[in-house]
């Protein structure tokens, strides 16, 4: 019989936490036995979570306050804000040797080419831990680290769009990235924000973003000079990230080189699909799945790289499960290959 790994989810009543619990509820090798929420403490998880309206998996599991975390777990998935997680690091280390952080972070300036860096707790500077910035398709797991730092949805989509070009030294100079994002990319949402988004399209951020340092990690793959120019826009949709990235090919590279490089990079990935023959990434084809769609358009020496993904799954919860599978030595698709997409059309 296959081993069952025990997992805890911190801040499990959030959008990402709820999606993570849903995915793990059907995972063949991971069982969630603790899920925290300060605001919903005492509430039955599957009664609160509308995803389980018609089918219950653990009907008696309740949200508990974080201070009730008193056992040891094979995995802890954290959906806590980065500042709160950093303050809790000394204590969390007593409950698990493997923490997966789904809320972004910092420290990337000091990381090496394997994504390894050290993070200290502001509450106890001596309690530093080794972390790995981890992108499932591109990073080799380092089993000696205590925390796996996962990119946000915008960063993940930007990296998938540009990695083949940068890794193979095919571009240099300015890279213009435009991100179009759905409302669930930011959980600080009010009714007023929904009203503003309805039938609307507007700028969210220009030249800076909390995930920009994660995108900047692309520079570690090349010695070519790169200047990333970034902007994000709000879409009138519930979920999804759509990246368009413009760059200039170095002399000598052709459209055939670009297609060959993307194909060879992603051909063995179970979740990233490089589209050819005129197909274009869409949000409707990836939302509800752990898939990402990537395509390129080349005109003369200019390259447009495109990526679409579901920011709650491939950009957060699904990505975390995929990473956990890899660190545990499981099939990367475990618990993820049965996710169904939103009905078409």
Protein Blocks (a to p, Z undefined) as FASTA:
>chain_A
ZZddddddehklbmklmmmmmmmmmgckbccfbdcdfklgoiafklmmmmlmmocfblmb
ccddfklpcbdcfbdcdfbdfklmmmmmmmmmmmocbdcdfegpehklmpcfkopacddd
fklmklccddddddfklpccdfkbmbdcdddfklmmmmmmmmmmmmnopagcjddddddd
dfklpmbbcfklmmmmnopacdfbghiafklmmmmmmmmmpcbdcddddddddddbfbdc
dddddddddehiafklmmmmmmmmmmmpckbccdeehiacdfklmgopabdcdddddehj
accddddddfklmmmmmmmmmmmmmmnopafkgoklmpccdddZZ
